[in-house]
């Protein structure tokens, strides 16, 4: 009876957490693929070059992983082929545990992306979370004979349905934008404000004297103390955005891009753009509609100025072009290119290139 009770609790915790984690990442599979690329990049350097080709297929790998998380979580919860489900979950959690341990121990990937951008965990927090899940899953494997095999039609269709629905939602999110934006650049955020601390940053100072370590809230004036380390006491007050910058060969243009009305066309790689003629015409039409207005249109890309200049020339577009960091651009908008409307640094709207708004809709985003 006790074993069955523990197994029931383990199924709820493991199944529920995998479904929760999977759904958050189904919301933004592109974000998960970016995280996978980071891991593959590190592994190709530290472990073996065999991981290098996986960077090119990071997106399909990410989609498979996230829909499996949801479907396997449902299998465990409803009890359909639960023994098969826990074996597959065991393989998955061993893989995740390796990733999080490697990240934590070697400090390589500082955010595992376990819960997408919704919940941030440190590498060690992620590893401990995976250890708890591993213990629960191993417990279910050991006592698998006590698990219910509810091979009912309802359980089957719930599992299959969750798999299909997750796949559909993931593909839709890839071809558009995430349903819910958990990132720091979501609509309604004022970027200049988010670049500032939400409160005064407070520090503590560890000092050593006569073999004893003492903590101070203020740096001591007594020069006999030896400095050990400084710790931030309120990390929650740190700026939500710390790496936003826009520049070109003439200097920094960050403040310019955060003032007035702007339509910024972001691209993390000019070479990787894949626009149809119709999509390019819609973007060009929108740009032309703002010519001569108080809305400044600019191309911001993680590419060279020569690449941007050639792209604009090839498409007959005359706008300013600036550079930005590729990781920041991918964080701002999950589209290449993506359209972001700003007014005095506040994000008014973000659009995938497949959903370029018409000029009237775009103009209505700005205040009068």
KEKE-3310 file (N, C-alpha, C; in steps of 0.2 Angstrom, whole numbers, plus 5000, padded with zeros to 4 digits):
npx = (5004:5010:5020:5012:5006:5017:5021:5010:5011:5023:5021:5012:5020:5031:5025:5017:5027:5034:5025:5021:5034:5036:5025:5028:5039:5035:5028:5038:5047:5058:5066:5070:5078:5088:5095:5099:5108:5118:5122:5127:5137:5146:5149:5154:5167:5172:5170:5168:5170:5159:5147:5145:5138:5125:5120:5115:5103:5096:5083:5073:5076:5074:5060:5056:5060:5052:5039:5039:5041:5029:5020:5025:5024:5010:5007:5012:5004:4991:4992:4993:5001:5011:5023:5032:5032:5039:5052:5056:5056:5066:5078:5077:5078:5091:5099:5095:5100:5114:5117:5113:5122:5135:5134:5133:5145:5156:5152:5147:5135:5125:5111:5100:5088:5077:5064:5060:5059:5051:5053:5068:5082:5097:5112:5116:5104:5095:5102:5100:5086:5084:5090:5082:5070:5076:5078:5065:5060:5068:5064:5051:5054:5060:5050:5040:5031:5021:5014:5000:4993:4985:4978:4968:4956:4953:4965:4974:4970:4971:4985:4990:4983:4989:5001:5000:4993:5003:5013:5007:5005:5018:5024:5016:5020:5033:5031:5025:5025:5030:5016:5014:5024:5038:5050:5062:5060:5046:5030:5024:5034:5046:5061:5072:5069:5069:5083:5088:5092:5080:5079:5090:5106:5112:5126:5136:5151:5164:5177:5194:5203:5215:5214:5201:5185:5174:5158:5153:5141:5145:5160:5174:5183:5195:5210:5217:5210:5208:5202:5190:5178:5165:5147:5131:5117:5104:5099:5088:5085:5093:5095:5083:5086:5102:5111:5107:5111:5115:5123:5135:5148:5150:5148:5140:5122:5112:5104:5098:5090:5081:5072:5059:5048:5049:5052:5059:5068:5073:5087:5095:5104:5108:5112:5104:5091:5075:5065:5050:5045:5033:5032:5043:5039:5028:5035:5043:5033:5027:5038:5040:5028:5030:5039:5045:5037:5035:5040:5054:5062:5073:5086:5092:5104:5114:5125:5137:5141:5142:5135:5122:5121:5121:5110:5099:5101:5099:5085:5080:5078:5079:5085:5091:5105:5111:5121:5120:5120:5120:5113:5106:5097:5090:5084:5075:5066:5058:5060:5067:5068:5062:5049:5049:5040:5043:5040:5047:5055:5047:5040:5029:5023:5026:5031:5031:5039:5031:5019:5018:5011:4998:5000:4991:4987:4999:5002:4992:4997:5005:5005:4995)
npy = (4994:5006:5007:5009:5021:5030:5028:5033:5046:5049:5047:5058:5069:5068:5066:5077:5088:5085:5087:5101:5107:5104:5110:5123:5124:5120:5131:5140:5134:5138:5145:5134:5127:5136:5135:5122:5123:5130:5121:5110:5117:5119:5106:5101:5107:5104:5090:5082:5083:5078:5083:5095:5095:5093:5106:5111:5105:5108:5113:5104:5094:5100:5101:5088:5084:5092:5089:5076:5076:5081:5071:5060:5063:5064:5050:5044:5050:5047:5033:5025:5012:5014:5008:5007:5021:5026:5020:5027:5040:5039:5037:5050:5059:5055:5060:5074:5076:5074:5085:5096:5094:5095:5109:5115:5111:5114:5127:5131:5133:5144:5145:5132:5132:5124:5127:5135:5152:5156:5152:5155:5145:5142:5134:5124:5123:5118:5105:5099:5098:5089:5078:5075:5071:5060:5051:5049:5043:5032:5025:5022:5013:5003:4998:4994:4984:4986:4997:5004:4997:5005:5002:5009:5015:5028:5033:5030:5039:5051:5052:5051:5061:5072:5072:5075:5087:5095:5094:5101:5114:5118:5119:5129:5139:5141:5145:5157:5167:5165:5160:5165:5177:5177:5184:5197:5207:5208:5213:5229:5232:5244:5247:5256:5258:5245:5242:5248:5246:5240:5244:5251:5244:5232:5227:5215:5213:5202:5200:5197:5194:5191:5178:5176:5176:5190:5197:5212:5226:5238:5243:5241:5253:5251:5247:5235:5224:5211:5209:5198:5193:5201:5201:5202:5207:5209:5202:5201:5214:5218:5224:5220:5219:5219:5219:5225:5233:5244:5248:5255:5258:5271:5273:5271:5269:5266:5274:5283:5274:5271:5281:5292:5287:5271:5258:5244:5232:5217:5206:5190:5185:5190:5182:5170:5173:5169:5174:5175:5181:5188:5190:5198:5209:5214:5218:5228:5237:5241:5248:5258:5265:5272:5281:5298:5301:5303:5291:5282:5270:5256:5244:5232:5221:5206:5206:5210:5227:5228:5216:5220:5232:5227:5219:5228:5235:5226:5224:5236:5245:5259:5263:5266:5256:5245:5237:5223:5212:5194:5185:5193:5198:5187:5185:5195:5194:5180:5178:5178:5189:5199:5210:5225:5236:5252:5265:5278:5269:5260:5244:5241:5232:5216:5207:5192:5189:5182:5187:5201:5217:5227:5244:5252:5246:5245:5259:5262:5257:5266:5280:5294)
npz = (5000:5004:4995:4983:4985:4986:4973:4966:4969:4964:4950:4948:4951:4942:4929:4929:4930:4918:4908:4911:4909:4895:4888:4890:4883:4870:4867:4863:4853:4845:4854:4862:4853:4850:4863:4862:4852:4858:4867:4858:4852:4862:4866:4854:4854:4866:4868:4856:4838:4832:4836:4830:4817:4822:4825:4814:4813:4825:4827:4823:4831:4844:4843:4843:4855:4864:4861:4865:4878:4883:4878:4884:4898:4899:4897:4908:4918:4914:4914:4903:4894:4904:4909:4898:4895:4907:4905:4893:4898:4908:4900:4894:4905:4910:4899:4901:4914:4912:4903:4912:4923:4916:4912:4924:4932:4923:4920:4908:4899:4905:4907:4907:4901:4904:4908:4897:4894:4904:4918:4926:4930:4940:4934:4944:4951:4941:4939:4952:4952:4941:4947:4957:4950:4943:4953:4957:4945:4943:4955:4951:4940:4947:4954:4945:4942:4951:4945:4937:4923:4913:4899:4891:4879:4881:4888:4878:4867:4873:4875:4862:4856:4863:4859:4845:4846:4852:4843:4832:4838:4841:4828:4823:4832:4827:4814:4816:4830:4847:4857:4870:4876:4886:4887:4890:4881:4878:4872:4877:4886:4892:4886:4889:4903:4908:4907:4917:4935:4946:4959:4971:4970:4982:4992:5000:5009:5011:5022:5028:5043:5054:5052:5053:5045:5041:5038:5030:5028:5023:5015:5024:5033:5039:5036:5039:5036:5025:5008:5003:4995:4986:4987:4979:4986:4983:4970:4962:4959:4948:4932:4920:4906:4899:4889:4877:4863:4849:4835:4823:4810:4813:4826:4842:4843:4851:4860:4851:4844:4853:4855:4850:4836:4830:4817:4818:4809:4812:4811:4813:4805:4789:4778:4781:4779:4772:4762:4753:4737:4738:4752:4754:4746:4754:4766:4760:4755:4767:4772:4763:4765:4777:4773:4774:4785:4803:4808:4810:4800:4801:4797:4807:4811:4814:4806:4793:4788:4775:4770:4774:4767:4754:4753:4755:4744:4734:4735:4733:4743:4754:4768:4784:4792:4804:4817:4828:4842:4839:4847:4856:4846:4842:4854:4855:4845:4838:4824:4807:4795:4808:4813:4823:4832:4840:4852:4859:4865:4870:4868:4856:4847:4839:4825:4815:4800:4791:4795:4792:4795:4787:4781:4787:4799:4805:4807:4816:4828:4834:4846:4845)
capx = (5000:5014:5023:5008:5005:5023:5021:5005:5014:5029:5018:5009:5026:5035:5021:5015:5032:5036:5019:5022:5040:5035:5021:5031:5044:5031:5026:5043:5052:5064:5070:5073:5083:5094:5098:5102:5114:5123:5125:5131:5143:5151:5151:5159:5173:5175:5170:5169:5167:5153:5141:5145:5133:5119:5118:5110:5096:5094:5076:5069:5078:5070:5053:5055:5061:5047:5032:5040:5040:5022:5016:5027:5021:5003:5007:5013:4998:4984:4993:4993:5008:5016:5030:5035:5033:5045:5059:5058:5058:5073:5083:5077:5081:5098:5101:5095:5105:5121:5117:5113:5128:5140:5133:5135:5152:5160:5150:5147:5129:5123:5104:5098:5082:5072:5057:5060:5061:5046:5056:5075:5085:5104:5114:5115:5097:5093:5105:5097:5079:5085:5092:5075:5066:5079:5077:5058:5059:5071:5059:5045:5057:5061:5043:5036:5026:5015:5011:4994:4993:4978:4978:4961:4955:4954:4972:4978:4969:4974:4992:4991:4981:4993:5007:4998:4992:5009:5016:5003:5006:5025:5025:5012:5024:5039:5030:5023:5029:5027:5009:5015:5031:5041:5056:5062:5058:5039:5026:5023:5040:5050:5067:5076:5068:5072:5090:5090:5090:5073:5081:5097:5109:5115:5132:5140:5158:5168:5184:5197:5207:5218:5212:5193:5181:5169:5154:5151:5137:5149:5167:5177:5189:5200:5215:5220:5206:5210:5196:5189:5174:5159:5141:5125:5112:5097:5100:5081:5084:5097:5092:5080:5090:5108:5115:5104:5115:5114:5129:5138:5155:5151:5148:5134:5116:5107:5099:5094:5085:5076:5069:5054:5044:5053:5051:5066:5068:5079:5089:5101:5108:5106:5112:5100:5085:5072:5059:5047:5044:5027:5034:5048:5035:5024:5039:5045:5027:5027:5044:5038:5022:5032:5044:5042:5033:5039:5042:5060:5063:5080:5088:5096:5106:5120:5129:5142:5138:5143:5130:5116:5120:5120:5103:5095:5102:5096:5078:5078:5076:5084:5084:5098:5106:5115:5123:5118:5123:5115:5110:5101:5092:5086:5080:5070:5060:5059:5059:5072:5068:5056:5047:5047:5038:5045:5039:5051:5059:5042:5039:5022:5021:5031:5028:5035:5039:5025:5013:5019:5005:4997:5002:4985:4987:5006:5002:4988:5001:5008:5001:4994)
capy = (5000:5012:5008:5011:5028:5033:5027:5038:5053:5050:5048:5065:5074:5067:5067:5084:5092:5085:5091:5108:5109:5103:5115:5130:5124:5120:5138:5143:5129:5141:5146:5128:5126:5141:5133:5116:5125:5132:5114:5107:5121:5118:5099:5100:5110:5101:5083:5079:5087:5075:5087:5101:5095:5094:5113:5113:5102:5109:5115:5098:5090:5103:5100:5081:5083:5095:5085:5069:5078:5082:5065:5055:5065:5062:5043:5043:5053:5043:5026:5021:5010:5018:5006:5010:5028:5027:5019:5032:5046:5037:5039:5057:5062:5054:5065:5081:5077:5075:5092:5101:5093:5098:5116:5118:5109:5118:5133:5132:5136:5146:5144:5126:5132:5118:5129:5141:5159:5157:5151:5154:5141:5142:5127:5119:5122:5113:5099:5096:5096:5083:5072:5073:5068:5054:5047:5047:5039:5025:5022:5019:5008:4997:4995:4995:4979:4989:5002:5002:4997:5007:5002:5010:5019:5035:5034:5030:5044:5057:5052:5052:5068:5077:5072:5078:5094:5098:5095:5107:5120:5119:5121:5136:5144:5142:5149:5164:5169:5162:5162:5169:5180:5177:5187:5204:5212:5207:5219:5233:5233:5250:5245:5260:5257:5238:5242:5251:5242:5241:5247:5252:5237:5232:5223:5213:5212:5197:5202:5192:5197:5187:5171:5175:5180:5194:5200:5219:5229:5243:5242:5244:5258:5248:5244:5229:5219:5208:5208:5191:5194:5205:5198:5206:5205:5209:5201:5202:5221:5219:5226:5214:5219:5221:5218:5228:5239:5245:5252:5254:5260:5278:5273:5268:5272:5263:5279:5285:5269:5270:5288:5293:5281:5267:5252:5241:5226:5214:5199:5188:5183:5192:5176:5165:5175:5165:5177:5174:5188:5191:5192:5204:5215:5217:5222:5234:5241:5244:5253:5264:5269:5276:5286:5305:5301:5303:5285:5280:5263:5254:5237:5230:5214:5203:5204:5215:5232:5226:5212:5224:5236:5223:5216:5233:5237:5221:5224:5243:5249:5265:5265:5266:5250:5245:5231:5221:5205:5189:5182:5198:5199:5181:5185:5201:5192:5174:5178:5181:5195:5201:5218:5227:5243:5255:5272:5280:5263:5255:5239:5242:5226:5212:5203:5187:5191:5179:5191:5208:5220:5232:5251:5255:5242:5247:5265:5262:5255:5272:5285:5300)
capz = (5000:5004:4988:4978:4987:4983:4965:4963:4970:4959:4944:4948:4951:4936:4924:4929:4928:4911:4904:4912:4905:4888:4886:4890:4877:4864:4866:4860:4851:4842:4859:4864:4848:4852:4868:4860:4848:4863:4870:4853:4851:4868:4865:4848:4856:4872:4868:4850:4833:4830:4838:4826:4812:4825:4826:4809:4814:4832:4828:4823:4838:4849:4842:4845:4863:4868:4861:4868:4885:4884:4877:4890:4904:4899:4897:4915:4922:4913:4915:4897:4893:4908:4909:4892:4896:4912:4902:4889:4903:4911:4895:4893:4911:4910:4895:4904:4919:4909:4901:4917:4926:4912:4912:4931:4934:4919:4919:4900:4897:4911:4908:4904:4897:4906:4908:4893:4897:4909:4924:4926:4935:4939:4932:4949:4953:4936:4940:4958:4950:4937:4951:4960:4945:4941:4959:4956:4939:4945:4959:4947:4936:4951:4957:4939:4943:4955:4941:4934:4915:4911:4892:4889:4873:4883:4889:4871:4863:4877:4874:4855:4855:4866:4854:4839:4847:4854:4836:4828:4842:4840:4821:4822:4835:4823:4808:4818:4836:4853:4860:4876:4876:4892:4887:4893:4876:4876:4871:4883:4890:4890:4886:4893:4910:4909:4907:4924:4941:4949:4965:4972:4972:4989:4992:5006:5008:5015:5023:5032:5048:5060:5051:5053:5040:5043:5033:5031:5023:5020:5014:5030:5032:5043:5030:5041:5033:5018:5004:5000:4989:4986:4985:4978:4991:4980:4963:4959:4957:4943:4926:4916:4900:4901:4883:4871:4860:4842:4833:4816:4810:4815:4834:4846:4841:4855:4863:4845:4842:4859:4856:4845:4834:4826:4815:4817:4806:4815:4808:4816:4799:4783:4774:4782:4777:4767:4761:4747:4734:4741:4759:4753:4744:4760:4770:4756:4755:4774:4773:4759:4768:4782:4771:4775:4791:4809:4810:4807:4799:4801:4798:4813:4809:4816:4800:4792:4785:4768:4769:4774:4761:4748:4754:4754:4737:4729:4736:4731:4749:4756:4775:4788:4794:4810:4819:4835:4844:4836:4853:4858:4841:4843:4860:4854:4840:4835:4817:4803:4799:4813:4814:4830:4833:4846:4853:4865:4868:4872:4863:4854:4843:4836:4820:4811:4793:4788:4797:4791:4795:4782:4784:4792:4806:4808:4810:4822:4834:4837:4849:4841)
cpx = (5004:5018:5019:5006:5011:5023:5016:5008:5019:5026:5015:5015:5029:5031:5019:5020:5034:5031:5020:5028:5039:5031:5024:5036:5040:5028:5031:5049:5059:5069:5074:5079:5089:5098:5102:5108:5119:5126:5129:5137:5148:5153:5156:5166:5176:5175:5172:5166:5161:5147:5140:5139:5126:5116:5114:5103:5093:5086:5072:5070:5074:5063:5051:5055:5055:5040:5033:5039:5033:5018:5018:5024:5014:5002:5007:5007:4992:4985:4993:5000:5013:5023:5034:5037:5039:5052:5061:5060:5064:5078:5083:5080:5088:5102:5101:5100:5112:5122:5118:5120:5134:5140:5135:5142:5157:5158:5150:5141:5125:5115:5102:5092:5076:5065:5057:5063:5056:5049:5064:5078:5093:5106:5114:5108:5094:5095:5101:5090:5079:5086:5086:5071:5069:5078:5069:5057:5062:5067:5054:5048:5057:5055:5038:5030:5020:5012:5005:4995:4986:4978:4971:4962:4956:4961:4976:4977:4971:4982:4993:4989:4985:4999:5006:4997:4998:5013:5013:5005:5014:5027:5021:5017:5030:5037:5027:5027:5026:5020:5010:5023:5033:5047:5056:5060:5050:5035:5024:5029:5044:5057:5072:5075:5070:5079:5093:5088:5083:5074:5088:5101:5113:5120:5134:5147:5161:5175:5187:5202:5209:5215:5204:5190:5175:5165:5152:5146:5140:5156:5170:5183:5195:5205:5218:5216:5208:5203:5196:5185:5168:5153:5135:5120:5105:5097:5094:5081:5089:5093:5089:5084:5097:5113:5112:5109:5115:5120:5130:5145:5156:5150:5141:5128:5110:5102:5095:5088:5079:5072:5064:5051:5049:5050:5057:5065:5074:5080:5095:5106:5105:5106:5107:5092:5082:5065:5056:5046:5038:5028:5038:5044:5031:5029:5041:5039:5026:5032:5042:5032:5024:5037:5041:5038:5038:5041:5049:5061:5070:5080:5093:5098:5113:5124:5133:5138:5137:5137:5123:5115:5118:5112:5098:5095:5098:5088:5076:5075:5081:5082:5091:5099:5112:5116:5120:5120:5117:5111:5104:5095:5087:5081:5074:5064:5062:5058:5065:5070:5062:5055:5045:5046:5039:5042:5042:5054:5054:5040:5031:5019:5027:5028:5033:5034:5033:5018:5014:5012:5004:4999:4997:4986:4994:5005:4997:4991:5004:5003:5000:4997)
cpy = (5006:5013:5011:5018:5032:5033:5032:5045:5054:5051:5055:5070:5074:5069:5074:5089:5092:5088:5098:5111:5109:5108:5122:5130:5124:5127:5142:5138:5132:5143:5140:5126:5130:5138:5126:5118:5127:5126:5111:5111:5120:5111:5098:5102:5106:5093:5080:5083:5084:5079:5093:5100:5095:5101:5114:5110:5103:5110:5108:5094:5093:5101:5093:5080:5086:5092:5079:5071:5078:5075:5060:5057:5063:5054:5041:5045:5048:5035:5022:5019:5013:5015:5007:5017:5030:5025:5024:5039:5045:5039:5047:5061:5061:5059:5072:5081:5078:5082:5097:5100:5097:5106:5119:5117:5113:5125:5136:5136:5138:5146:5138:5127:5127:5121:5135:5147:5161:5157:5150:5150:5142:5135:5122:5118:5117:5106:5095:5094:5090:5077:5070:5069:5061:5049:5044:5042:5032:5021:5018:5013:5002:4994:4995:4990:4981:4995:5000:5002:4998:5008:5003:5015:5026:5037:5035:5036:5051:5057:5054:5059:5073:5077:5076:5086:5098:5099:5101:5114:5122:5122:5128:5141:5146:5146:5156:5166:5165:5164:5167:5171:5181:5181:5194:5209:5211:5214:5223:5235:5240:5248:5249:5259:5250:5237:5245:5246:5244:5244:5248:5245:5237:5226:5221:5212:5207:5199:5197:5196:5192:5180:5170:5179:5183:5197:5207:5221:5235:5241:5245:5248:5256:5244:5237:5223:5217:5206:5201:5191:5199:5201:5203:5203:5205:5208:5202:5210:5223:5221:5220:5214:5222:5221:5221:5234:5238:5250:5251:5257:5267:5278:5270:5272:5269:5268:5282:5280:5268:5277:5289:5287:5277:5260:5249:5234:5222:5207:5197:5185:5185:5186:5171:5167:5171:5168:5176:5181:5191:5194:5199:5210:5218:5221:5229:5239:5245:5250:5259:5268:5274:5282:5293:5306:5302:5297:5283:5272:5262:5247:5236:5223:5212:5201:5210:5221:5231:5221:5216:5228:5233:5221:5222:5236:5232:5221:5231:5247:5254:5266:5264:5258:5250:5238:5229:5214:5200:5186:5187:5198:5193:5181:5190:5198:5185:5173:5181:5183:5195:5208:5220:5235:5246:5262:5274:5274:5258:5250:5239:5235:5223:5207:5198:5190:5188:5183:5199:5212:5225:5239:5254:5252:5244:5254:5266:5260:5261:5277:5291:5306)
cpz = (5000:4998:4983:4979:4984:4976:4962:4964:4965:4952:4943:4947:4944:4930:4923:4927:4921:4906:4905:4908:4898:4885:4885:4884:4870:4862:4862:4858:4848:4848:4862:4859:4848:4857:4866:4856:4852:4865:4865:4852:4856:4867:4859:4849:4861:4872:4861:4844:4830:4831:4834:4821:4815:4826:4820:4809:4821:4832:4828:4829:4843:4849:4845:4852:4866:4867:4864:4876:4887:4884:4883:4896:4904:4900:4905:4919:4921:4914:4909:4895:4897:4909:4904:4893:4901:4909:4897:4893:4906:4906:4894:4899:4912:4905:4898:4909:4917:4907:4907:4922:4923:4913:4919:4933:4930:4918:4912:4898:4904:4913:4904:4899:4898:4906:4903:4896:4903:4916:4923:4932:4934:4937:4938:4951:4948:4937:4946:4956:4946:4942:4955:4956:4943:4947:4958:4950:4940:4950:4956:4943:4941:4953:4951:4939:4946:4951:4938:4926:4913:4903:4889:4883:4875:4884:4882:4867:4866:4875:4866:4853:4858:4862:4848:4840:4849:4847:4832:4832:4841:4833:4820:4826:4831:4817:4810:4824:4842:4855:4866:4876:4884:4893:4889:4888:4874:4875:4877:4887:4887:4891:4890:4901:4912:4909:4913:4930:4944:4956:4966:4974:4978:4989:4999:5004:5013:5016:5028:5036:5053:5059:5051:5048:5042:5037:5035:5026:5020:5020:5020:5029:5035:5037:5033:5039:5026:5014:5002:4994:4991:4983:4984:4982:4988:4972:4959:4956:4951:4936:4922:4909:4901:4895:4877:4869:4852:4840:4825:4816:4813:4823:4836:4844:4845:4857:4857:4844:4847:4860:4849:4842:4829:4823:4814:4814:4808:4811:4811:4811:4793:4778:4775:4781:4772:4766:4754:4744:4737:4748:4759:4751:4749:4764:4766:4756:4762:4775:4769:4762:4773:4780:4771:4781:4797:4812:4806:4806:4798:4801:4803:4812:4813:4810:4798:4788:4777:4766:4769:4769:4755:4748:4752:4747:4732:4730:4735:4737:4752:4763:4778:4790:4799:4812:4826:4836:4841:4842:4855:4853:4841:4849:4859:4850:4837:4828:4813:4796:4803:4813:4821:4830:4840:4846:4860:4869:4871:4867:4861:4851:4840:4831:4816:4804:4789:4789:4797:4791:4789:4785:4789:4799:4809:4811:4816:4829:4838:4840:4844:4844)
residu = (UNK:UNK:UNK:UNK:UNK:UNK:UNK:UNK:UNK:UNK:UNK:UNK:UNK:UNK:UNK:UNK:UNK:UNK:UNK:UNK:UNK:UNK:UNK:UNK:UNK:UNK:UNK:UNK:UNK:UNK:UNK:UNK:UNK:UNK:UNK:UNK:UNK:UNK:UNK:UNK:UNK:UNK:UNK:UNK:UNK:UNK:UNK:UNK:UNK:UNK:UNK:UNK:UNK:UNK:UNK:UNK:UNK:UNK:UNK:UNK:UNK:UNK:UNK:UNK:UNK:UNK:UNK:UNK:UNK:UNK:UNK:UNK:UNK:UNK:UNK:UNK:UNK:UNK:UNK:UNK:UNK:UNK:UNK:UNK:UNK:UNK:UNK:UNK:UNK:UNK:UNK:UNK:UNK:UNK:UNK:UNK:UNK:UNK:UNK:UNK:UNK:UNK:UNK:UNK:UNK:UNK:UNK:UNK:UNK:UNK:UNK:UNK:UNK:UNK:UNK:UNK:UNK:UNK:UNK:UNK:UNK:UNK:UNK:UNK:UNK:UNK:UNK:UNK:UNK:UNK:UNK:UNK:UNK:UNK:UNK:UNK:UNK:UNK:UNK:UNK:UNK:UNK:UNK:UNK:UNK:UNK:UNK:UNK:UNK:UNK:UNK:UNK:UNK:UNK:UNK:UNK:UNK:UNK:UNK:UNK:UNK:UNK:UNK:UNK:UNK:UNK:UNK:UNK:UNK:UNK:UNK:UNK:UNK:UNK:UNK:UNK:UNK:UNK:UNK:UNK:UNK:UNK:UNK:UNK:UNK:UNK:UNK:UNK:UNK:UNK:UNK:UNK:UNK:UNK:UNK:UNK:UNK:UNK:UNK:UNK:UNK:UNK:UNK:UNK:UNK:UNK:UNK:UNK:UNK:UNK:UNK:UNK:UNK:UNK:UNK:UNK:UNK:UNK:UNK:UNK:UNK:UNK:UNK:UNK:UNK:UNK:UNK:UNK:UNK:UNK:UNK:UNK:UNK:UNK:UNK:UNK:UNK:UNK:UNK:UNK:UNK:UNK:UNK:UNK:UNK:UNK:UNK:UNK:UNK:UNK:UNK:UNK:UNK:UNK:UNK:UNK:UNK:UNK:UNK:UNK:UNK:UNK:UNK:UNK:UNK:UNK:UNK:UNK:UNK:UNK:UNK:UNK:UNK:UNK:UNK:UNK:UNK:UNK:UNK:UNK:UNK:UNK:UNK:UNK:UNK:UNK:UNK:UNK:UNK:UNK:UNK:UNK:UNK:UNK:UNK:UNK:UNK:UNK:UNK:UNK:UNK:UNK:UNK:UNK:UNK:UNK:UNK:UNK:UNK:UNK:UNK:UNK:UNK:UNK:UNK:UNK:UNK:UNK:UNK:UNK:UNK:UNK:UNK:UNK:UNK:UNK:UNK:UNK:UNK:UNK:UNK:UNK:UNK:UNK:UNK:UNK:UNK:UNK:UNK:UNK:UNK:UNK:UNK:UNK:UNK:UNK:UNK:UNK:UNK:UNK:UNK:UNK:UNK:UNK:UNK:UNK:UNK:UNK:UNK:UNK:UNK:UNK:UNK:UNK:UNK:UNK:UNK:UNK)
# end
